[in-house]
Amino acid sequence: ETKPEQGSDEAWVNQLPANGYVVQLAAMDTQEDMRSFQRSNAAYAKARILRARHKDTGKRYFILVAGPFETKPQADTFMQSNVLFNKGWLRSSKSMKTQFTKS
């Protein structure tokens, strides 16, 4: 088993708190589109762009996530803090780790 490269998306996901959460703010097909979206509002400045793969097709896409948050109430509070965040998708660290672990 190979260790993820330090600073990689997989390494970032692996360090998430075991029972923590992130908020997925957007998903887009290209990194260029995602960077443009992230720049569209200062509220997204601290969010992280991650490269993901569709589990069915293996096609690469990009997601914008905020966090991590230690608890669900912390993530909920974040989502209520800005109208741009309240349509986000609350994701557990476990679901993120499943998506980003190389098989």
Backbone as CSV, one residue per row, in Angstrom:
resi,resn,N_x,N_y,N_z,CA_x,CA_y,CA_z,C_x,C_y,C_z
1,GLU,0.854,-1.194,0.000,0.000,0.000,0.000,0.889,1.244,0.000
2,THR,0.627,2.157,-0.916,1.437,3.359,-0.991,0.778,4.475,-0.198
3,LYS,1.611,5.272,0.434,1.098,6.415,1.194,0.791,7.544,0.217
4,PRO,-0.268,8.305,0.482,-0.563,9.431,-0.400,0.537,10.480,-0.320
5,GLU,0.743,11.146,-1.423,1.742,12.198,-1.491,1.351,13.338,-0.545
6,GLN,2.333,13.810,0.233,2.046,14.889,1.179,1.525,16.102,0.412
7,GLY,0.452,16.703,0.909,-0.146,17.855,0.257,-1.156,17.478,-0.814
8,SER,-1.266,16.182,-1.111,-2.222,15.742,-2.126,-3.641,15.801,-1.557
9,ASP,-4.603,15.712,-2.457,-5.995,15.706,-2.021,-6.272,14.506,-1.124
10,GLU,-5.733,13.356,-1.493,-5.944,12.151,-0.687,-5.360,12.322,0.717
11,ALA,-4.164,12.921,0.809,-3.545,13.154,2.120,-4.405,14.111,2.948
12,TRP,-4.940,15.152,2.316,-5.794,16.111,3.031,-7.036,15.411,3.561
13,VAL,-7.656,14.601,2.723,-8.861,13.873,3.139,-8.527,12.900,4.265
14,ASN,-7.393,12.221,4.167,-7.016,11.246,5.199,-6.806,11.874,6.569
15,GLN,-6.462,13.159,6.623,-6.233,13.803,7.916,-7.513,14.391,8.519
16,LEU,-8.636,14.243,7.847,-9.896,14.757,8.390,-10.232,14.059,9.699
17,PRO,-10.880,14.764,10.644,-11.286,14.130,11.901,-12.183,12.923,11.616
18,ALA,-11.982,11.834,12.341,-12.688,10.573,12.075,-14.204,10.742,12.012
19,ASN,-14.766,11.534,12.903,-16.214,11.727,12.929,-16.590,13.147,12.532
20,GLY,-15.722,13.777,11.740,-15.932,15.159,11.337,-16.740,15.287,10.058
21,TYR,-16.814,16.521,9.584,-17.623,16.851,8.412,-16.923,17.893,7.565
22,VAL,-17.293,17.909,6.296,-16.963,19.021,5.399,-18.272,19.421,4.731
23,VAL,-18.277,20.612,4.147,-19.434,21.063,3.379,-18.979,21.201,1.933
24,GLN,-19.590,20.412,1.059,-19.286,20.517,-0.367,-20.127,21.641,-0.931
25,LEU,-19.461,22.637,-1.502,-20.134,23.835,-1.978,-20.452,23.795,-3.470
26,ALA,-19.687,23.012,-4.222,-19.897,22.952,-5.670,-19.172,21.747,-6.236
27,ALA,-19.598,21.333,-7.428,-18.921,20.282,-8.193,-18.949,20.698,-9.653
28,MET,-17.801,20.599,-10.305,-17.704,21.018,-11.709,-16.780,20.088,-12.471
29,ASP,-16.955,20.079,-13.785,-16.185,19.164,-14.629,-14.731,19.565,-14.816
30,THR,-14.440,20.865,-14.796,-13.057,21.286,-15.055,-12.508,22.124,-13.909
31,GLN,-11.206,22.043,-13.741,-10.551,22.833,-12.706,-10.672,24.327,-13.024
32,GLU,-10.607,24.663,-14.292,-10.739,26.063,-14.705,-12.093,26.633,-14.282
33,ASP,-13.168,25.865,-14.539,-14.506,26.306,-14.119,-14.588,26.448,-12.604
34,MET,-13.981,25.492,-11.886,-14.032,25.541,-10.425,-13.258,26.732,-9.887
35,ARG,-12.076,27.005,-10.446,-11.308,28.168,-9.989,-12.080,29.456,-10.244
36,SER,-12.715,29.541,-11.390,-13.521,30.720,-11.720,-14.673,30.869,-10.723
37,PHE,-15.334,29.760,-10.410,-16.418,29.785,-9.432,-15.898,30.225,-8.069
38,GLN,-14.760,29.680,-7.655,-14.186,30.026,-6.353,-13.863,31.518,-6.283
39,ARG,-13.378,32.079,-7.374,-13.043,33.512,-7.409,-14.283,34.401,-7.485
40,SER,-15.446,33.804,-7.773,-16.663,34.590,-7.979,-17.166,35.261,-6.704
41,ASN,-16.729,34.765,-5.537,-17.183,35.364,-4.290,-16.117,35.158,-3.218
42,ALA,-15.801,36.207,-2.493,-14.774,36.127,-1.447,-15.120,35.085,-0.387
43,ALA,-16.400,34.761,-0.240,-16.815,33.769,0.755,-16.199,32.391,0.477
44,TYR,-15.826,32.144,-0.772,-15.259,30.847,-1.144,-13.733,30.802,-1.039
45,ALA,-13.108,31.903,-0.654,-11.644,32.016,-0.696,-10.927,30.943,0.123
46,LYS,-11.478,30.564,1.265,-10.795,29.596,2.136,-11.189,28.149,1.835
47,ALA,-12.109,27.951,0.905,-12.530,26.591,0.552,-11.423,25.920,-0.263
48,ARG,-11.440,24.608,-0.273,-10.396,23.831,-0.954,-10.986,23.116,-2.169
49,ILE,-10.251,23.175,-3.267,-10.640,22.441,-4.469,-9.985,21.061,-4.408
50,LEU,-10.794,20.027,-4.566,-10.296,18.648,-4.571,-10.625,17.992,-5.912
51,ARG,-9.694,17.189,-6.393,-9.934,16.393,-7.604,-10.588,15.087,-7.174
52,ALA,-11.717,14.777,-7.780,-12.443,13.556,-7.435,-12.678,12.749,-8.707
53,ARG,-13.162,11.529,-8.513,-13.538,10.680,-9.650,-14.942,10.141,-9.419
54,HIS,-15.756,10.160,-10.485,-17.078,9.553,-10.404,-16.894,8.064,-10.155
55,LYS,-17.606,7.529,-9.174,-17.396,6.125,-8.830,-17.853,5.187,-9.940
56,ASP,-18.838,5.591,-10.725,-19.343,4.718,-11.788,-18.502,4.777,-13.059
57,THR,-18.120,5.985,-13.466,-17.436,6.153,-14.749,-15.930,6.344,-14.623
58,GLY,-15.469,6.732,-13.423,-14.047,7.028,-13.245,-13.652,8.387,-13.802
59,LYS,-14.627,9.124,-14.345,-14.355,10.445,-14.925,-13.969,11.434,-13.820
60,ARG,-12.928,12.217,-14.082,-12.443,13.195,-13.117,-13.352,14.425,-13.107
61,TYR,-13.569,14.950,-11.909,-14.276,16.214,-11.740,-13.706,16.901,-10.516
62,PHE,-14.173,18.084,-10.211,-13.608,18.890,-9.137,-14.705,19.319,-8.185
63,ILE,-14.385,19.271,-6.880,-15.342,19.707,-5.870,-14.707,20.803,-5.008
64,LEU,-15.549,21.693,-4.515,-15.121,22.773,-3.624,-15.675,22.463,-2.248
65,VAL,-14.781,22.324,-1.268,-15.225,21.969,0.083,-14.740,22.991,1.105
66,ALA,-15.559,23.182,2.122,-15.207,24.021,3.268,-15.084,23.109,4.478
67,GLY,-14.209,23.486,5.368,-14.009,22.688,6.577,-12.554,22.318,6.703
68,PRO,-12.261,21.369,7.523,-13.172,20.436,8.179,-13.798,21.009,9.446
69,PHE,-14.865,20.368,9.854,-15.570,20.703,11.079,-15.561,19.471,11.971
70,GLU,-15.298,19.672,13.254,-15.226,18.554,14.207,-16.581,17.905,14.445
71,THR,-17.650,18.728,14.410,-18.981,18.215,14.744,-20.005,18.664,13.704
72,LYS,-21.119,17.945,13.662,-22.211,18.315,12.767,-22.779,19.697,13.122
73,PRO,-22.977,20.018,14.414,-23.473,21.370,14.727,-22.542,22.483,14.222
74,GLN,-21.220,22.271,14.277,-20.292,23.277,13.743,-20.495,23.448,12.235
75,ALA,-20.655,22.331,11.535,-20.872,22.389,10.087,-22.211,23.058,9.780
76,ASP,-23.244,22.722,10.560,-24.558,23.346,10.372,-24.484,24.854,10.585
77,THR,-23.753,25.278,11.615,-23.592,26.712,11.895,-22.906,27.394,10.714
78,PHE,-21.864,26.759,10.176,-21.182,27.309,9.001,-22.157,27.452,7.837
79,MET,-22.958,26.431,7.604,-23.887,26.460,6.470,-24.927,27.574,6.619
80,GLN,-25.272,27.911,7.859,-26.249,28.976,8.095,-25.612,30.373,8.103
81,SER,-24.273,30.428,8.072,-23.575,31.706,8.223,-23.600,32.562,6.962
82,ASN,-23.950,31.981,5.826,-23.944,32.735,4.574,-24.937,32.056,3.635
83,VAL,-25.743,32.842,2.961,-26.737,32.280,2.043,-26.067,31.428,0.961
84,LEU,-24.818,31.714,0.636,-24.099,30.927,-0.371,-23.767,29.519,0.123
85,PHE,-23.724,29.348,1.440,-23.335,28.059,2.000,-24.526,27.150,2.314
86,ASN,-25.726,27.743,2.446,-26.824,26.920,2.963,-27.383,25.926,1.958
87,LYS,-26.896,25.962,0.729,-27.283,24.936,-0.238,-26.175,23.899,-0.399
88,GLY,-25.161,23.994,0.456,-24.061,23.044,0.406,-24.509,21.647,0.801
89,TRP,-23.644,20.697,0.530,-23.911,19.298,0.835,-23.031,18.904,2.010
90,LEU,-23.660,18.587,3.127,-22.934,18.157,4.320,-22.426,16.738,4.088
91,ARG,-21.118,16.554,4.183,-20.514,15.243,3.944,-19.681,14.832,5.145
92,SER,-19.820,13.590,5.541,-19.024,13.093,6.664,-17.605,12.807,6.190
93,SER,-16.672,12.853,7.134,-15.284,12.491,6.820,-15.229,11.082,6.254
94,LYS,-16.059,10.198,6.808,-16.066,8.805,6.335,-16.424,8.721,4.862
95,SER,-17.446,9.470,4.422,-17.836,9.414,3.005,-16.737,10.002,2.124
96,MET,-16.067,11.032,2.618,-14.965,11.626,1.850,-13.820,10.626,1.721
97,LYS,-13.487,9.957,2.830,-12.368,9.007,2.801,-12.667,7.850,1.866
98,THR,-13.921,7.403,1.835,-14.304,6.332,0.918,-14.110,6.775,-0.530
99,GLN,-14.481,8.015,-0.827,-14.371,8.518,-2.200,-12.911,8.709,-2.624
100,PHE,-12.052,9.083,-1.696,-10.687,9.456,-2.067,-9.641,8.387,-1.811
101,THR,-10.026,7.264,-1.225,-9.059,6.205,-0.978,-8.846,5.434,-2.271
102,LYS,-7.600,5.287,-2.634,-7.294,4.545,-3.858,-7.488,3.059,-3.601
103,SER,-8.134,2.397,-4.570,-8.349,0.961,-4.400,-7.312,0.166,-5.159
